[in-house]
Amino acid sequence: MLILVRAAIVCATLASSGYGAIRWANEFGNAFHRTDFQNIQFKLSQSTVSAIQGDATSAVQAALNSWNSLPNTALHFAPLASTTAGIAADGQNVIAFADTPDAKAQVGNFPAVTVPHYSPDGSVSETDIILNPAFQFSTTLQANTLDLQAVIAHELGHAL
């Protein structure tokens, strides 16, 4: 128990001191960067929409809007689009449940993960947000579910 308390204190101290930030870089040491940062287009898989309790499209759009409302930045997400595509390295930024063994392995035990696809110079060509089908998501703050808007807003931060 004492170890957990100490770990929590260390994490809180690092986060508040600014040393908790992580700069993502690829295996070549080049920092990830988005060339589409002024108009990032995410697409929500229709199979995901039907699996969510509530209005998934509105919740995801609200998460995008929360990032778009940041002042003094050129960052902008385009309006949410729809797709029948799943998680694949196909040039599309897709939000979908893990539906293949590879996607399930990538999400592991987390509620969601963001997977970047990038070139050796670090430019990001797409980021897919994989939702774990083992978790229940909702848009109504229903008991024993995860809030879809909050999870997506968090994962969009990783996509940036």
C-alpha positions as CSV (number, residue, x, y, z in Angstrom):
1,M,0.0,0.0,0.0
2,L,2.8,2.4,0.9
3,I,4.4,1.8,-2.5
4,L,1.2,2.7,-4.2
5,V,0.9,5.9,-2.2
6,R,4.5,6.8,-3.0
7,A,4.0,6.1,-6.7
8,A,0.9,8.3,-6.7
9,I,2.9,11.2,-5.1
10,V,5.7,10.8,-7.6
11,C,3.3,10.8,-10.5
12,A,1.4,13.9,-9.2
13,T,4.7,15.7,-8.6
14,L,6.0,14.9,-12.1
15,A,2.8,15.9,-13.7
16,S,2.6,19.2,-11.9
17,S,6.2,20.0,-12.5
18,G,6.0,19.6,-16.3
19,Y,8.3,16.6,-16.4
20,G,5.4,14.2,-16.9
21,A,5.0,15.2,-20.6
22,I,6.1,12.7,-23.2
23,R,7.2,13.6,-26.7
24,W,6.3,10.8,-29.0
25,A,9.0,9.9,-31.5
26,N,9.4,7.0,-34.0
27,E,12.1,4.4,-34.0
28,F,14.3,6.8,-36.1
29,G,14.2,9.4,-33.3
30,N,12.0,11.8,-35.4
31,A,9.1,13.5,-33.5
32,F,5.6,12.7,-34.7
33,H,3.9,15.6,-36.4
34,R,0.7,16.0,-38.3
35,T,0.7,17.8,-41.7
36,D,-3.1,17.8,-41.6
37,F,-3.4,19.7,-38.3
38,Q,-5.6,22.4,-39.8
39,N,-8.2,20.0,-41.0
40,I,-8.0,16.6,-39.4
41,Q,-10.8,14.3,-40.7
42,F,-12.0,11.5,-38.4
43,K,-14.6,9.0,-39.5
44,L,-16.8,7.0,-37.1
45,S,-17.5,3.4,-38.1
46,Q,-21.2,2.7,-38.5
47,S,-20.8,-0.6,-36.8
48,T,-19.5,1.3,-33.7
49,V,-22.5,3.7,-33.8
50,S,-24.9,0.8,-33.6
51,A,-23.0,-0.8,-30.6
52,I,-23.0,2.4,-28.4
53,Q,-25.8,3.2,-26.0
54,G,-27.1,6.7,-27.0
55,D,-26.1,9.1,-29.8
56,A,-22.5,8.1,-30.6
57,T,-22.2,10.5,-33.5
58,S,-23.1,13.6,-31.4
59,A,-20.8,12.5,-28.5
60,V,-17.8,12.1,-30.8
61,Q,-18.6,15.4,-32.6
62,A,-18.8,17.1,-29.1
63,A,-15.3,15.7,-28.3
64,L,-14.0,17.1,-31.6
65,N,-15.7,20.4,-30.9
66,S,-14.0,20.6,-27.5
67,W,-10.6,20.5,-29.2
68,N,-11.8,23.0,-31.9
69,S,-12.7,25.5,-29.2
70,L,-9.2,25.9,-27.9
71,P,-8.1,29.5,-28.4
72,N,-5.0,30.7,-30.2
73,T,-4.3,27.5,-32.2
74,A,-4.4,26.6,-35.9
75,L,-5.5,23.1,-34.9
76,H,-8.8,22.1,-36.3
77,F,-10.8,18.9,-36.6
78,A,-13.2,18.7,-39.6
79,P,-16.8,17.7,-39.0
80,L,-17.1,14.0,-38.2
81,A,-17.8,11.8,-41.2
82,S,-19.2,8.3,-41.4
83,T,-17.6,5.2,-42.8
84,T,-18.1,1.5,-43.0
85,A,-14.4,0.9,-42.8
86,G,-12.8,-0.7,-39.8
87,I,-9.4,-0.3,-38.3
88,A,-6.8,-0.6,-41.1
89,A,-3.7,1.2,-42.4
90,D,-5.8,2.8,-45.2
91,G,-5.1,6.5,-44.9
92,Q,-8.4,7.1,-43.0
93,N,-8.6,8.3,-39.4
94,V,-11.2,5.8,-38.1
95,I,-12.9,5.4,-34.7
96,A,-14.1,1.8,-34.3
97,F,-14.3,-1.2,-32.1
98,A,-11.5,-3.7,-32.3
99,D,-12.9,-6.3,-34.7
100,T,-9.8,-8.2,-35.8
101,P,-7.3,-10.2,-33.7
102,D,-4.6,-7.6,-34.6
103,A,-6.8,-4.7,-33.4
104,K,-7.8,-6.6,-30.2
105,A,-4.1,-7.2,-29.5
106,Q,-3.3,-3.5,-29.9
107,V,-6.1,-2.4,-27.5
108,G,-5.2,-5.1,-24.9
109,N,-6.9,-4.3,-21.6
110,F,-7.3,-0.6,-22.2
111,P,-10.7,1.0,-22.9
112,A,-9.2,2.5,-26.0
113,V,-5.9,3.2,-27.8
114,T,-4.8,5.5,-30.6
115,V,-2.6,3.9,-33.2
116,P,-0.5,6.3,-35.4
117,H,0.7,5.3,-38.9
118,Y,3.7,7.4,-39.9
119,S,6.6,7.7,-42.2
120,P,10.3,7.6,-41.2
121,D,10.4,11.4,-41.0
122,G,7.7,11.3,-38.3
123,S,4.8,12.7,-40.4
124,V,1.6,11.0,-39.3
125,S,-0.5,9.8,-42.2
126,E,-3.4,8.5,-40.1
127,T,-4.4,7.7,-36.6
128,D,-7.0,5.1,-35.7
129,I,-8.8,5.1,-32.4
130,I,-9.6,1.6,-31.4
131,L,-12.3,1.0,-28.8
132,N,-12.2,-2.1,-26.7
133,P,-15.4,-4.3,-27.3
134,A,-14.9,-5.7,-23.8
135,F,-16.0,-2.3,-22.3
136,Q,-19.5,-0.8,-22.3
137,F,-19.6,2.8,-23.6
138,S,-22.6,5.2,-23.5
139,T,-23.4,8.8,-24.1
140,T,-25.9,9.1,-21.2
141,L,-23.6,8.5,-18.2
142,Q,-25.4,5.2,-17.5
143,A,-24.0,3.2,-14.6
144,N,-21.2,0.8,-15.3
145,T,-20.4,2.3,-18.7
146,L,-17.6,4.6,-19.9
147,D,-18.5,8.0,-21.2
148,L,-17.8,7.9,-24.9
149,Q,-17.3,11.6,-25.3
150,A,-14.7,11.7,-22.5
151,V,-12.8,8.7,-23.9
152,I,-12.7,10.0,-27.4
153,A,-11.6,13.5,-26.2
154,H,-8.7,11.9,-24.4
155,E,-7.8,9.7,-27.4
156,L,-7.9,12.7,-29.7
157,G,-5.2,14.2,-27.6
158,H,-3.0,11.2,-28.5
159,A,-3.9,11.6,-32.1
160,L,-2.5,15.1,-32.0
